[in-house]
Amino acid sequence: MVKAICQFNGLLQSSTVDIRPSTNEFTFKNQIFQANDGQLQIPVSGTIYGTALNYKGELAAMGDNLKEAPYNAPPIAPVLYIKPINTLSPHLAPIPLPNDEKELQVGAALGIVFKKTATQVKLESALDYVAGFTIVNDMSLPHESIHRPAIKQKARDGFCPIGPWIVHADEISEPDNLDITVYVNNELVQKNSTRNLIRNTKQLIEDVTEFMTLSEGDVLLVGTPENPPLVKEGDEIRINIEGMGALVNTVVSEKEASLLSGKTKEEMQ
């Protein structure tokens, strides 16, 4: 059993539960629940910060393009972006496929959840600021350039499923040695590991907080692996991170997503 924090229907605040990562079950007050029962809500409350080009293979895939304008050289500091609040959605929530698009890009990411204000944190104390870890699907419209902020591609409604829960930091002894797998319709389409990060968890925290403050509840994504899977309407995405369970969501049309959420198109705007 693994200690985690989750928010589920009927409770006004997050609660500590025991989870079974292999079955995606959790126990609360001696009662067993299935994550797939649809009761789980978004487990975080802060700002979500994404990190680009932090996997060795992802940076290598850019090749000589990084030596040409407008980049001119590989980045020497973390390349960050924000997943705003409109992108957040929980485990099992539908991912809207925009009407004029055919495919979406999956971004499997480990999320570092902070428990207190972090400013100019040193490497040796970096994990002292971490409440736990969660699974994030950093969805995007397919795109290549990172020169300009990919707001239109990455900041769409529902483009950041997160959860199902936050696993306590003490339960993840080696955050830089976690296998990450992505399944689409139960078929394995991607496998990587946080062993392949350019900046590991501690280094990333130190480098980011050197120039900006992270607050309690904020989430810092360590990055997404190279060769992201492409998905289409009707596809079920399951992201597994070793020892943490699985985050599951399905791609649906914008119209269907609005109906499932009980909102009209006008209410969503």
C-alpha positions as CSV (number, residue, x, y, z in Angstrom):
1,M,0.0,0.0,0.0
2,V,1.2,3.5,-0.9
3,K,0.2,6.7,0.9
4,A,-1.4,9.4,-1.4
5,I,-3.6,12.5,-1.3
6,C,-6.7,12.7,-3.3
7,Q,-10.0,14.6,-3.6
8,F,-13.1,12.7,-4.4
9,N,-16.8,13.3,-4.5
10,G,-18.5,13.9,-1.2
11,L,-15.5,15.4,0.5
12,L,-14.9,19.1,0.9
13,Q,-11.1,18.7,1.2
14,S,-8.3,16.4,0.1
15,S,-7.7,13.3,2.2
16,T,-4.9,10.9,2.7
17,V,-5.7,7.4,1.3
18,D,-3.9,4.1,0.7
19,I,-3.5,3.3,-2.9
20,R,-2.7,0.1,-4.8
21,P,-0.8,1.3,-7.9
22,S,-1.1,-2.0,-9.7
23,T,-4.9,-2.0,-9.6
24,N,-5.6,1.8,-9.4
25,E,-7.6,1.3,-6.2
26,F,-7.6,3.3,-3.0
27,T,-8.7,2.7,0.5
28,F,-10.4,5.3,2.6
29,K,-11.9,4.6,6.1
30,N,-11.5,0.8,5.4
31,Q,-13.6,1.0,2.2
32,I,-12.0,0.2,-1.1
33,F,-12.7,2.4,-4.1
34,Q,-11.8,2.1,-7.8
35,A,-10.1,5.1,-9.4
36,N,-12.2,4.3,-12.5
37,D,-15.5,4.8,-10.6
38,G,-15.3,8.4,-11.7
39,Q,-15.3,10.0,-8.2
40,L,-11.8,11.5,-8.3
41,Q,-11.3,15.3,-8.8
42,I,-8.3,17.4,-9.7
43,P,-5.9,16.8,-6.8
44,V,-3.8,20.0,-7.1
45,S,-4.7,23.7,-6.6
46,G,-1.7,25.7,-7.8
47,T,-0.1,26.7,-11.1
48,I,1.2,24.0,-13.4
49,Y,4.6,24.8,-15.0
50,G,5.8,22.6,-17.9
51,T,9.4,22.1,-18.9
52,A,10.4,21.7,-22.5
53,L,13.5,19.9,-23.8
54,N,14.4,18.1,-20.6
55,Y,14.7,14.6,-22.0
56,K,17.9,13.7,-23.7
57,G,16.1,12.1,-26.6
58,E,13.9,15.1,-27.0
59,L,16.8,17.5,-27.2
60,A,18.7,15.2,-29.5
61,A,15.7,15.1,-31.9
62,M,16.1,18.9,-32.3
63,G,19.5,18.2,-33.8
64,D,21.2,21.0,-35.7
65,N,18.1,23.1,-35.6
66,L,19.2,24.3,-32.1
67,K,22.3,25.8,-33.7
68,E,20.3,27.8,-36.2
69,A,18.2,31.0,-35.8
70,P,16.2,31.8,-33.8
71,Y,17.8,29.4,-31.2
72,N,21.5,29.6,-32.2
73,A,22.5,27.3,-29.3
74,P,21.0,24.6,-27.0
75,P,19.2,26.2,-23.9
76,I,21.4,26.8,-20.9
77,A,18.4,27.3,-18.5
78,P,15.1,25.5,-18.2
79,V,12.6,26.2,-20.9
80,L,9.3,26.7,-19.1
81,Y,5.6,27.3,-20.0
82,I,2.4,27.4,-18.1
83,K,-0.7,25.1,-18.3
84,P,-3.4,27.6,-17.2
85,I,-6.4,26.6,-15.0
86,N,-8.7,26.1,-18.0
87,T,-6.5,23.2,-19.1
88,L,-6.9,21.2,-15.9
89,S,-9.1,18.1,-15.7
90,P,-9.2,15.0,-13.5
91,H,-8.8,11.3,-14.1
92,L,-11.4,10.0,-16.5
93,A,-12.4,13.4,-17.8
94,P,-12.8,13.7,-21.6
95,I,-10.1,15.5,-23.6
96,P,-11.8,17.8,-26.2
97,L,-10.6,17.4,-29.8
98,P,-11.0,20.9,-31.4
99,N,-13.5,20.8,-34.4
100,D,-10.8,21.7,-36.9
101,E,-8.2,19.2,-35.7
102,K,-7.7,15.5,-36.5
103,E,-5.0,14.5,-33.9
104,L,-3.7,15.4,-30.5
105,Q,-0.2,14.9,-29.0
106,V,0.2,13.0,-25.7
107,G,2.7,14.4,-23.2
108,A,3.4,11.9,-20.4
109,A,4.9,13.8,-17.5
110,L,5.9,13.3,-13.8
111,G,4.6,16.3,-11.8
112,I,6.4,17.6,-8.7
113,V,3.9,19.0,-6.2
114,F,5.3,21.6,-3.8
115,K,4.3,21.8,-0.1
116,K,5.8,25.2,0.7
117,T,7.3,28.3,-0.9
118,A,10.5,27.5,-2.8
119,T,12.9,30.3,-3.6
120,Q,16.6,29.8,-4.5
121,V,16.5,26.2,-3.3
122,K,19.8,24.4,-3.1
123,L,20.3,21.0,-4.6
124,E,20.8,19.1,-1.4
125,S,17.5,20.4,0.1
126,A,15.4,20.3,-3.0
127,L,13.2,17.4,-2.0
128,D,12.4,19.0,1.4
129,Y,10.0,21.3,-0.5
130,V,8.1,18.5,-2.3
131,A,4.8,17.2,-1.0
132,G,4.6,14.5,-3.5
133,F,4.3,13.4,-7.1
134,T,1.5,13.1,-9.6
135,I,0.8,11.9,-13.2
136,V,0.2,14.6,-15.8
137,N,-0.9,14.3,-19.4
138,D,0.5,17.5,-21.0
139,M,-1.7,17.4,-24.1
140,S,-1.0,19.5,-27.1
141,L,-1.9,20.1,-30.7
142,P,1.1,18.8,-32.8
143,H,3.7,21.5,-33.4
144,E,7.4,21.7,-33.9
145,S,8.7,25.2,-32.9
146,I,9.5,26.1,-29.3
147,H,10.7,29.6,-30.2
148,R,7.3,31.1,-29.6
149,P,5.0,30.2,-26.6
150,A,2.7,27.4,-27.9
151,I,-0.3,28.9,-26.2
152,K,-2.8,27.9,-29.0
153,Q,-1.3,24.4,-29.1
154,K,-1.0,23.7,-25.4
155,A,-3.5,25.9,-23.5
156,R,-6.8,24.5,-24.8
157,D,-9.6,23.6,-22.5
158,G,-9.0,20.2,-20.9
159,F,-5.5,19.8,-22.2
160,C,-3.9,19.0,-18.8
161,P,-5.4,15.9,-17.2
162,I,-3.8,15.3,-13.8
163,G,-4.0,12.7,-11.1
164,P,-5.6,10.4,-10.1
165,W,-3.8,11.5,-6.8
166,I,-0.6,12.9,-5.3
167,V,1.7,10.1,-4.1
168,H,3.5,11.2,-0.9
169,A,7.1,12.1,-1.5
170,D,8.3,9.6,1.0
171,E,6.8,6.8,-1.1
172,I,8.9,7.7,-4.2
173,S,12.5,7.0,-3.1
174,E,14.0,7.5,-6.6
175,P,12.0,10.0,-8.7
176,D,14.8,10.0,-11.2
177,N,14.4,6.3,-11.8
178,L,10.8,5.8,-12.7
179,D,9.5,4.0,-15.8
180,I,6.8,5.8,-17.7
181,T,4.5,4.0,-20.2
182,V,1.7,5.2,-22.4
183,Y,-1.1,3.0,-23.7
184,V,-3.6,3.9,-26.4
185,N,-6.6,1.6,-26.5
186,N,-4.6,-0.8,-24.3
187,E,-1.7,-0.9,-26.9
188,L,1.7,0.2,-25.6
189,V,2.8,3.2,-27.7
190,Q,5.6,4.8,-25.7
191,K,8.0,3.8,-23.0
192,N,10.7,6.0,-21.3
193,S,12.1,6.7,-17.9
194,T,13.0,9.7,-15.7
195,R,16.5,8.2,-15.9
196,N,16.8,10.0,-19.2
197,L,16.2,13.5,-17.9
198,I,18.8,16.2,-18.6
199,R,18.1,18.0,-15.4
200,N,17.0,15.5,-12.7
201,T,14.3,16.3,-10.2
202,K,16.6,18.1,-7.7
203,Q,18.6,20.0,-10.3
204,L,15.4,21.2,-12.0
205,I,14.0,22.5,-8.7
206,E,17.3,24.3,-8.0
207,D,17.5,25.8,-11.5
208,V,13.9,27.0,-11.7
209,T,13.8,28.5,-8.2
210,E,17.0,30.3,-8.8
211,F,15.0,32.9,-10.8
212,M,11.4,32.4,-9.8
213,T,9.4,31.4,-6.7
214,L,7.2,28.3,-6.6
215,S,4.4,28.3,-4.1
216,E,2.6,25.7,-2.0
217,G,0.4,23.6,-4.3
218,D,2.3,24.5,-7.5
219,V,3.3,21.7,-9.9
220,L,6.5,21.5,-11.9
221,L,6.5,19.0,-14.7
222,V,9.9,17.4,-15.3
223,G,9.3,17.2,-19.1
224,T,7.8,15.0,-21.7
225,P,9.7,12.3,-23.6
226,E,10.6,12.4,-27.3
227,N,8.3,10.9,-30.0
228,P,5.0,11.7,-28.3
229,P,2.1,9.5,-29.4
230,L,-0.6,10.9,-31.6
231,V,-4.3,10.2,-30.7
232,K,-7.6,10.8,-32.4
233,E,-11.3,11.0,-31.4
234,G,-12.4,7.9,-29.4
235,D,-8.9,6.9,-28.3
236,E,-8.4,6.0,-24.6
237,I,-5.1,7.2,-23.2
238,R,-3.5,5.5,-20.1
239,I,-0.3,6.9,-18.6
240,N,1.4,4.7,-16.0
241,I,4.2,5.9,-13.9
242,E,6.0,3.2,-11.8
243,G,4.7,3.0,-8.3
244,M,2.0,5.7,-8.9
245,G,-0.8,4.0,-10.7
246,A,-2.4,5.2,-13.9
247,L,-4.1,8.3,-15.3
248,V,-6.8,7.5,-17.9
249,N,-8.7,9.9,-20.2
250,T,-10.5,9.6,-23.5
251,V,-10.4,11.9,-26.5
252,V,-13.8,13.1,-27.6
253,S,-15.1,15.8,-29.9
254,E,-15.6,19.3,-28.5
255,K,-19.3,19.0,-28.8
256,E,-19.4,15.7,-26.9
257,A,-17.0,17.1,-24.3
258,S,-19.4,20.0,-23.6
259,L,-22.4,17.6,-23.3
260,L,-20.5,15.3,-21.0
261,S,-19.6,18.3,-18.8
262,G,-23.2,19.5,-18.8
263,K,-22.4,22.7,-20.5
264,T,-23.4,24.3,-23.7
265,K,-20.9,25.8,-26.1
266,E,-22.0,29.3,-25.0
267,E,-21.5,28.5,-21.4
268,M,-17.9,27.3,-22.1
269,Q,-16.9,30.7,-23.7
